[in-house]
Amino acid sequence: MGIVAWLVLGLLAGAIAKLILPGRDPGGCVGTTVTGIAGAFLGGWLSATFLDRPVRQDFFDAATWGSAVVGALVLLIAYRLLFGHSRR
């Protein structure tokens, strides 16, 4: 997959992660989008490095989508823990 496909995958993975983990994010829509894109790259790298599951060339590969969404969830949780505001 090319860089544009990873960006699109990251946008969609960020949206899916936001649906799974709703709530207010410190960065708003832009922060969630960037987190989703970074999570897709992180998930793909972790999958290829530690799970010996190389990133496929297909855009519709379930393992690639799963790793991108999990990566986005992990980064979204970390982002909220580091930069989130306390609830009042």
N, C-alpha and C positions, 0 to 999 in steps of 0.2 A: 504494500500500500504506500502511496505517496504521502507527502506532508499535508496536502489538502484533505485527503481522505482521513488522516489522523485528526486534523482540526475539526472536521465535521463529526467524526466519531466522538471526539472529546466534548463537543457542544451537546450532542445527544446524550452522552454518558453523564454529563453534568446535570442535564435536565432530569434524567432518570434517577440519579442520586438525590436530587432535590425533592422529587416525588416520594422517594423512599424515606427520606429524612427531612420532613418539612420543618419550617420554623424560620425565624429571622436570622439572617446572616449579616455579619458586620460589614461586608463589602457590597451587599446588594446583588443585583443581577450581574454586574460586570465581574465582581469577585467570584460569584458562583460559576460563571462561564470560564474564567481563567482557571479556577480550581478543577473544573471538569476536564479541560484540555490537558492540564498538567497531570491529572489523575489517569487519563487515558494513556499518556506516555509512560507514566510510572507503572501502571498495571501491565502494559505490554512488555516493558523492560523486565519487571519482576517475573512475569510468566515465562519469558524467554530465558532468563538467567537461572532462576532457582527451580522452576518446575519442568525445565527441559521441554517446553512447549513453544517452539518458534512461532513468531507472528506470521500468520498466513497471508497470502496475497489477496484472499477473498475479503471483501468488505463485510459480507454477511456471515462470517464465521462466528459461531456461538461462543467459542472459547475466547476469542479476541474481544467480543462484546462484554462477556462476563468479567474478564480481567480489567477492561476499561472502566466498567461500572464499579467494581470493587475498589480499584485505585482511586476513583473519584470519591467514593464514600469515605475511604480512609483519609484522604486529604481534606474533605469537607469536615469531618469530625475533628481532625487536628487543627484546622483553620478556626473552627468555633472554639476549641479549647484554648488556643493561643490568643486569639483576637476578639473573642466574643465578649459581649457586655454582660454584666451580672443582671439577673432578673430582679425586677423591683416589684 
